[in-house]
Amino acid sequence: MKKANLFMELVATYRKHGWELRSALMKPETLAELQSQEAQLLNRVDVRESPVDALWFSRASSHDREAWELRLLEQTQYALFEAFEPDETEMQREEARLEMEARLREHVLGH
């Protein structure tokens, strides 16, 4: 399946369950493919170059928490999940998200 099709499928599935696409990590070749086919969706989110393709989603969670999920943009389903407490600072949240990105890279690339 082309990355653009998989991207559209994942975004639609997550939206159906109340998730919002917040940002994306993309290889240059994936970004080029998506920009040529699905540019309107990429205009709404921050896209950072990465050695892996992944999408960041978030939604409200129980007890005033905010749930974030980092979903690998591949046929193989793999995602990392974190629920942030309302009193966590944005700096704490960003640190946790960066750790999740590192774990995802390690899972995909093996280092």
C-alpha positions as CSV (number, residue, x, y, z in Angstrom):
1,M,0.0,0.0,0.0
2,K,1.3,3.5,-0.9
3,K,2.2,5.7,2.1
4,A,-0.4,8.3,1.0
5,N,-3.2,5.7,1.1
6,L,-2.1,4.4,4.4
7,F,-1.8,8.0,5.8
8,M,-5.4,8.7,4.7
9,E,-6.7,5.4,6.1
10,L,-5.0,6.0,9.5
11,V,-6.1,9.6,9.9
12,A,-9.7,8.6,9.0
13,T,-9.7,5.7,11.5
14,Y,-8.2,7.8,14.3
15,R,-10.6,10.7,13.7
16,K,-13.5,8.2,13.8
17,H,-12.4,7.4,17.4
18,G,-12.0,11.1,18.4
19,W,-8.3,11.5,17.9
20,E,-6.8,14.6,16.3
21,L,-3.7,14.5,14.0
22,R,-1.2,16.8,15.7
23,S,2.1,16.3,13.9
24,A,4.1,13.9,11.8
25,L,7.6,12.5,11.6
26,M,8.5,11.6,8.0
27,K,11.3,10.4,5.8
28,P,12.0,12.9,3.0
29,E,10.7,10.4,0.3
30,T,7.4,9.9,2.2
31,L,7.0,13.6,2.7
32,A,7.5,14.2,-1.1
33,E,4.9,11.5,-1.9
34,L,2.3,13.0,0.5
35,Q,2.9,16.5,-0.6
36,S,2.2,15.6,-4.1
37,Q,-1.0,13.7,-3.2
38,E,-2.4,14.9,0.1
39,A,-0.9,18.3,0.6
40,Q,-4.0,19.8,2.2
41,L,-3.8,17.5,5.2
42,L,-0.1,18.2,5.8
43,N,-0.7,21.9,5.8
44,R,-2.6,21.6,9.1
45,V,0.2,19.8,11.1
46,D,3.8,20.3,11.9
47,V,6.0,17.8,9.9
48,R,9.5,17.0,11.0
49,E,12.1,15.0,9.0
50,S,12.8,11.7,10.7
51,P,14.4,8.3,9.8
52,V,10.9,6.7,10.5
53,D,7.4,7.6,9.4
54,A,5.0,8.1,12.3
55,L,2.0,10.2,13.2
56,W,1.2,11.9,16.5
57,F,-2.5,11.9,17.6
58,S,-4.1,13.3,20.7
59,R,-7.5,13.4,22.4
60,A,-9.0,14.1,25.8
61,S,-8.8,11.2,28.2
62,S,-10.4,10.3,31.5
63,H,-9.8,12.4,34.7
64,D,-8.9,15.6,32.7
65,R,-5.9,13.9,31.2
66,E,-4.7,14.2,27.6
67,A,-3.9,11.0,25.7
68,W,-1.2,11.1,23.0
69,E,-0.4,8.2,20.6
70,L,2.6,7.9,18.3
71,R,1.5,5.6,15.4
72,L,4.0,4.0,13.1
73,L,3.0,4.8,9.4
74,E,3.4,1.2,8.2
75,Q,1.1,-1.8,7.5
76,T,2.4,-3.4,10.7
77,Q,0.4,-1.9,13.6
78,Y,2.7,-0.4,16.2
79,A,2.0,2.5,18.4
80,L,3.1,4.0,21.7
81,F,0.7,5.6,24.1
82,E,1.0,8.1,27.0
83,A,-1.7,9.9,29.1
84,F,-0.6,13.2,30.6
85,E,-1.9,14.5,33.9
86,P,-3.5,18.0,33.8
87,D,-0.7,19.4,36.1
88,E,2.2,18.3,33.8
89,T,4.0,21.2,32.2
90,E,4.4,21.4,28.4
91,M,8.1,20.9,28.9
92,Q,7.4,17.6,30.8
93,R,5.1,16.5,28.0
94,E,7.5,17.3,25.3
95,E,10.3,15.4,27.1
96,A,8.0,12.3,27.3
97,R,7.0,12.7,23.6
98,L,10.7,12.9,22.6
99,E,11.4,9.7,24.6
100,M,8.5,8.0,22.8
101,E,10.0,9.0,19.5
102,A,13.3,7.6,20.5
103,R,11.7,4.3,21.5
104,L,9.9,4.1,18.2
105,R,13.1,4.7,16.2
106,E,14.8,2.0,18.3
107,H,11.9,-0.4,17.5
108,V,12.1,0.3,13.8
109,L,15.8,0.8,13.2
110,G,17.1,-1.5,16.0
111,H,19.5,1.1,17.5
